[in-house]
Structure formats: structure tokens, C-alpha cells
């Protein structure tokens, strides 16, 4: 590398963002500086590394082979420098930052709600930015620093992330307390299939799922008449209708107006899994938040 003394920390940060964005305008927006300032830094980077680093293309910029070689080492240097300047002792009551979390509506309800309750007491200045998860973008968004923690399952978690199991979940049949079948604690297959059902389809439009596959194997079929994109919408729908639904049991905590009954067959449950990137693995503040989340589900 030529002219090492000309490469300061801001230049390395700019290079890292350019690698992520592949666009001077988007990099400027993310860095909160002007486009000419980013262009100037890119020229200094080119001089310092003796390579064009990025080539103009039809859509944005394409990194050179030299830029690709530098990408991970630069990210590692920036991460280590960030960890270096972190305070040795983390004081929750003095912390003031935003934690970015992603999960399904089920995860947001069962995990983030108790987290916020605890933060309001222990660390009132920590803000929570929660969003619905897109599994295919989790790793990229964590690598870029846009996402800190995601709630998934071990099967869907991307390789290369740290992870921790939070709890195991099982499915139950749920219906309104006024439903004709509400007097039963468990349903027969015939009772289950004789009723109309609702199902959650995050992508929208699906009228069958794992429950239907299990029923098909035994020669049964249920009538799914409603498909909604959210478990929380589903719960409200069940309260006001004569529909049945198969839902994760924890979703029903502190919910009135509905009843859970045992299914006449086994629907395999799942493990809720918390994942995070190496970028935040050693950060004391992030460690504290992750431990706080874990504590909520330890018996």
C-alpha cells in the first residue's frame, strides 16, 4: 500500500460504505456528507491504494479485484477500532443508543414487548427500532450495521452468524370462548375438520400449511376459509367469529376472549433463535441487551 500516512479513519469508513452501497450518492446519504466530499475521499483512496477501486457501471459502481481483497480486512479493522473505543464498563442507566431488531409479528409480540418493559426500568434511554424480518436480507443488513439482532429459527438462520436458543414453542388450536366447541379441552379430528379455519400467510394468499400436510397424511382435510398476514390480526378475528386456528401457544399469553384446546394430532413446534453478527459480538452494550432478552425466557 502506497502513502499509508494519507489514509485516515474517515477514508476507511468511506471505503467500507462505498463497498456496501456501490454508489457515491447513496454513500453520501448514509455518511451524511455531500457527494463531492465522497468523490474527493474516493480519489484519495485511489491514490493511497494505487488502484481505481471502483469502476463506473450502468447501475452504480463495480469494485475492482483490489477493492474486493480489501473489503473484509477494512471491515475487521473498523470493527476492532470500534470495540477499542467502547467503555470498559457498560452502565445501562447511562446508555443512550438505538438497538435494531427484526422478527415476525409473533416474535415482536412475545420477545420485544417484555424487552421494552425491562428497558424502560433498567435503561430508559435505549431506543428500540423493531421491524418485520426478511430472512434473505438478515446477514447483509447485519454486516452493513443496519440490524443488530434478529429472531429466527435454527433452520432459517444464515451461516456465519452467532446464535442462541431462547425457547421452544408448541402449537395449539384456538377459538373464541363463545364457539360451540369451546366447552371441550381437546378436539377429535372430526370436530377439528368440521369447523371453518383461518391461517396465517406472511406472503399472503396461502390456504394451506403444515397442519394441512399432516391431515392429508391421515386422510383428513379441513376447510380453510380465511388467510391473513399476521398472527395478531388472526387473534382478533378468532374472537369475533366461529373460526378455528392453529397458533403458537405463547401468543395467547394475557389474551382474553379466546380459548386454547389440545389438537387431535401433533404439529411439530419450533425453537425461537436469536442471531447477531460478529460486528456486535464483543460490544458490551449489545451483550447486555442480548443477555436481557435471554433472561426473559430462562426458568
C-alpha positions as CSV (number, residue, x, y, z in Angstrom):
1,X,0.0,0.0,0.0
2,X,1.3,3.4,-1.1
3,X,1.3,6.6,1.1
4,X,-0.1,4.9,4.3
5,X,0.1,8.2,6.2
6,X,-2.5,9.6,3.9
7,X,-5.2,7.1,4.8
8,X,-7.1,8.2,7.9
9,X,-10.0,6.5,9.6
10,X,-12.6,8.6,7.7
11,X,-11.2,7.3,4.4
12,X,-11.5,3.7,5.6
13,X,-15.1,4.3,6.7
14,X,-15.9,5.8,3.3
15,X,-14.4,2.8,1.5
16,X,-16.5,0.4,3.7
17,X,-19.7,2.3,2.9
18,X,-18.9,2.5,-0.8
19,X,-18.3,-1.3,-0.8
20,X,-21.8,-1.7,0.7
21,X,-23.6,0.9,-1.4
22,X,-21.7,0.7,-4.8
23,X,-22.9,4.3,-5.3
24,X,-21.4,7.7,-4.4
25,X,-24.8,9.3,-3.9
26,X,-26.1,6.6,-1.6
27,X,-22.8,6.5,0.3
28,X,-23.0,10.3,0.8
29,X,-26.6,9.9,2.2
30,X,-25.5,7.2,4.6
31,X,-22.4,9.1,5.7
32,X,-24.4,12.4,6.0
33,X,-21.9,14.3,3.8
34,X,-22.0,15.7,0.3
35,X,-21.4,13.8,-2.9
36,X,-18.4,15.9,-3.8
37,X,-16.9,15.1,-0.4
38,X,-17.3,11.4,-1.0
39,X,-15.8,11.8,-4.5
40,X,-12.9,13.6,-3.0
41,X,-12.3,10.8,-0.5
42,X,-12.6,8.2,-3.2
43,X,-9.8,10.0,-5.1
44,X,-7.6,10.0,-2.0
45,X,-8.4,6.3,-1.5
46,X,-7.3,5.6,-5.1
47,X,-4.1,7.5,-4.6
48,X,-3.4,5.7,-1.3
49,X,-4.0,2.2,-2.6
50,X,-2.7,2.8,-6.1
51,X,-5.8,1.3,-7.7
52,X,-9.1,2.6,-9.2
53,X,-11.0,0.6,-6.6
54,X,-14.4,1.3,-8.2
55,X,-15.3,1.4,-11.9
56,X,-18.4,3.2,-13.2
57,X,-21.1,0.9,-14.5
58,X,-24.6,1.2,-15.9
59,X,-26.0,0.9,-12.4
60,X,-23.7,2.4,-9.8
61,X,-20.1,1.2,-9.5
62,X,-18.3,-2.1,-9.7
63,X,-15.4,-2.8,-7.2
64,X,-12.1,-3.9,-8.7
65,X,-10.3,-7.0,-7.6
66,X,-8.2,-4.9,-5.3
67,X,-11.3,-3.4,-3.6
68,X,-12.7,-6.9,-3.1
69,X,-9.5,-8.0,-1.5
70,X,-9.6,-5.0,0.9
71,X,-13.2,-5.3,1.8
72,X,-13.1,-7.8,4.7
73,X,-9.8,-6.6,6.2
74,X,-11.1,-3.0,6.3
75,X,-14.4,-4.1,7.9
76,X,-12.4,-6.0,10.5
77,X,-10.1,-3.0,11.2
78,X,-13.2,-0.7,11.7
79,X,-14.9,-3.3,14.0
80,X,-11.8,-3.7,16.1
81,X,-11.3,0.1,16.4
82,X,-15.0,0.5,17.4
83,X,-14.5,-2.2,20.1
84,X,-11.3,-0.4,21.2
85,X,-13.1,2.9,22.0
86,X,-16.0,1.3,23.8
87,X,-16.1,2.0,27.5
88,X,-14.7,-0.9,29.6
89,X,-17.7,-0.8,31.9
90,X,-21.2,-0.6,30.5
91,X,-23.7,1.3,32.6
92,X,-27.3,0.6,31.4
93,X,-28.7,3.6,33.2
94,X,-26.4,5.9,31.3
95,X,-26.7,4.2,27.9
96,X,-28.1,6.2,25.0
97,X,-28.3,4.4,21.7
98,X,-30.7,2.5,19.4
99,X,-30.9,-1.2,19.1
100,X,-32.3,-2.5,15.8
101,X,-34.3,-5.8,16.0
102,X,-36.2,-7.8,13.4
103,X,-38.7,-10.7,13.7
104,X,-42.1,-11.9,12.7
105,X,-45.2,-10.3,14.4
106,X,-45.2,-13.3,16.7
107,X,-41.5,-12.6,17.7
108,X,-42.2,-8.9,18.2
109,X,-45.1,-9.8,20.5
110,X,-43.5,-12.5,22.6
111,X,-39.9,-11.2,22.7
112,X,-39.8,-7.5,22.2
113,X,-42.7,-6.5,24.4
114,X,-41.1,-7.9,27.6
115,X,-37.7,-6.4,26.5
116,X,-39.2,-2.9,26.2
117,X,-40.8,-3.3,29.7
118,X,-37.4,-4.1,31.2
119,X,-35.5,-1.4,29.3
120,X,-38.0,1.2,30.5
121,X,-36.8,0.5,34.0
122,X,-33.1,-0.5,33.6
123,X,-32.0,1.6,30.6
124,X,-34.7,4.2,29.8
125,X,-32.6,5.9,27.1
126,X,-32.1,2.9,25.0
127,X,-34.4,3.1,22.0
128,X,-35.8,0.1,20.1
129,X,-36.2,0.1,16.4
130,X,-38.3,-3.0,15.5
131,X,-39.2,-4.2,12.0
132,X,-40.6,-7.2,10.3
133,X,-38.0,-9.7,9.3
134,X,-36.9,-10.6,5.7
135,X,-34.9,-13.8,6.2
136,X,-32.9,-13.4,3.0
137,X,-31.6,-9.9,4.0
138,X,-30.7,-10.6,7.6
139,X,-27.0,-11.3,7.0
140,X,-26.4,-8.4,4.6
141,X,-28.2,-5.9,6.8
142,X,-26.3,-7.0,9.9
143,X,-23.0,-6.8,8.0
144,X,-23.9,-3.2,7.0
145,X,-24.8,-2.2,10.5
146,X,-28.5,-1.7,9.8
147,X,-29.6,-4.6,12.0
148,X,-28.3,-5.7,15.4
149,X,-30.5,-8.7,16.4
150,X,-32.9,-11.0,14.5
151,X,-35.3,-13.6,15.8
152,X,-35.5,-16.7,13.6
153,X,-35.3,-20.5,13.9
154,X,-32.1,-22.5,13.7
155,X,-33.2,-23.8,10.3
156,X,-33.6,-20.3,8.8
157,X,-30.6,-18.6,10.4
158,X,-27.9,-17.7,7.9
159,X,-24.5,-19.3,8.3
160,X,-21.8,-17.2,9.8
161,X,-23.9,-15.5,12.5
162,X,-23.7,-16.0,16.2
163,X,-26.8,-17.5,17.7
164,X,-28.6,-18.5,20.9
165,X,-31.8,-20.5,21.6
166,X,-34.4,-18.6,23.5
167,X,-37.3,-21.1,23.9
168,X,-39.2,-23.9,22.4
169,X,-42.7,-23.4,21.2
170,X,-45.7,-25.7,20.5
171,X,-48.9,-25.3,18.6
172,X,-52.4,-25.4,20.0
173,X,-55.9,-25.0,18.5
174,X,-57.5,-21.6,19.3
175,X,-61.1,-20.5,19.1
176,X,-63.5,-17.9,20.6
177,X,-64.8,-18.6,24.1
178,X,-68.3,-18.4,22.6
179,X,-67.5,-21.0,19.9
180,X,-69.7,-24.2,20.1
181,X,-66.6,-26.3,20.5
182,X,-65.2,-24.1,23.4
183,X,-66.6,-26.5,26.0
184,X,-64.1,-29.1,25.0
185,X,-60.5,-29.3,26.3
186,X,-59.4,-31.3,23.4
187,X,-60.9,-31.9,20.0
188,X,-61.3,-35.0,17.9
189,X,-60.1,-35.0,14.3
190,X,-63.7,-35.0,13.1
191,X,-64.6,-31.9,15.3
192,X,-61.5,-30.1,14.1
193,X,-62.2,-30.7,10.5
194,X,-65.9,-29.9,10.7
195,X,-65.2,-26.3,11.6
196,X,-64.1,-23.5,9.3
197,X,-60.4,-22.4,9.8
198,X,-58.2,-19.4,9.4
199,X,-54.5,-19.5,8.6
200,X,-51.6,-17.1,8.7
201,X,-49.8,-16.5,5.4
202,X,-47.0,-13.9,5.7
203,X,-46.6,-13.6,2.0
204,X,-50.4,-13.5,1.6
205,X,-52.9,-15.8,-0.2
206,X,-52.0,-19.3,1.1
207,X,-54.8,-21.5,2.3
208,X,-52.8,-24.5,3.5
209,X,-49.7,-25.1,5.7
210,X,-48.0,-27.7,7.9
211,X,-51.3,-28.6,9.6
212,X,-52.9,-29.5,6.3
213,X,-49.9,-31.7,5.3
214,X,-50.3,-33.6,8.5
215,X,-54.1,-34.0,7.9
216,X,-53.5,-35.2,4.3
217,X,-51.2,-38.0,5.5
218,X,-54.1,-39.3,7.7
219,X,-56.7,-38.9,5.0
220,X,-58.4,-35.8,6.5
221,X,-59.0,-32.3,5.2
222,X,-60.1,-29.1,6.9
223,X,-61.8,-26.1,5.5
224,X,-59.6,-23.0,5.5
225,X,-61.8,-20.0,4.6
226,X,-59.6,-17.1,5.7
227,X,-56.0,-16.2,5.1
228,X,-54.4,-13.3,7.0
229,X,-50.8,-12.0,7.0
230,X,-50.5,-11.6,10.8
231,X,-50.9,-13.7,13.9
232,X,-52.1,-10.6,15.8
233,X,-54.9,-10.0,13.2
234,X,-55.7,-13.6,13.4
235,X,-56.3,-13.5,17.2
236,X,-58.7,-10.5,16.8
237,X,-60.5,-12.4,14.0
238,X,-61.0,-15.5,16.2
239,X,-62.6,-13.5,19.0
240,X,-65.3,-12.3,16.7
241,X,-66.0,-15.4,14.6
242,X,-66.6,-19.1,14.7
243,X,-63.3,-19.9,13.1
244,X,-60.6,-22.2,14.4
245,X,-56.8,-21.7,14.0
246,X,-53.6,-23.4,14.9
247,X,-51.2,-20.9,16.6
248,X,-48.1,-20.9,18.7
249,X,-49.1,-21.2,22.4
250,X,-47.1,-18.2,23.7
251,X,-49.0,-15.9,21.5
252,X,-52.0,-16.3,23.8
253,X,-50.4,-15.0,27.0
254,X,-52.7,-12.4,28.6
255,X,-55.2,-12.5,25.7
256,X,-58.8,-12.6,26.7
257,X,-61.9,-13.8,24.8
258,X,-60.3,-16.8,23.2
259,X,-59.5,-20.4,24.4
260,X,-56.8,-22.9,23.6
261,X,-57.6,-26.5,23.2
262,X,-55.4,-29.5,22.5
263,X,-55.0,-30.6,18.9
264,X,-56.0,-34.2,18.0
265,X,-52.7,-34.7,16.3
266,X,-49.1,-33.4,16.7
267,X,-47.9,-30.4,14.8
268,X,-44.2,-30.1,15.2
269,X,-43.2,-27.0,17.1
270,X,-40.1,-24.8,16.7
271,X,-37.2,-23.2,18.5
272,X,-37.0,-19.4,18.6
273,X,-33.4,-18.4,17.9
274,X,-31.7,-15.1,18.4
275,X,-28.9,-14.3,15.9
276,X,-26.3,-11.5,15.7
277,X,-23.3,-10.6,13.7
278,X,-19.6,-10.7,14.6
279,X,-19.7,-6.9,14.3
280,X,-21.5,-6.6,17.6
281,X,-20.4,-9.8,19.2
282,X,-17.9,-8.2,21.7
283,X,-19.8,-4.9,22.1
284,X,-20.6,-4.6,25.9
285,X,-23.9,-2.7,25.2
286,X,-25.1,-5.3,22.7
287,X,-24.0,-8.1,25.0
288,X,-26.1,-6.6,27.8
289,X,-29.2,-6.3,25.6
290,X,-28.8,-9.9,24.4
291,X,-28.5,-11.2,28.0
292,X,-31.5,-9.2,29.0
293,X,-33.5,-10.8,26.2
294,X,-32.3,-14.3,27.2
295,X,-33.2,-13.8,30.9
296,X,-36.8,-13.3,29.9
297,X,-37.1,-16.9,28.9
298,X,-35.0,-18.7,31.5
299,X,-36.9,-20.7,34.0
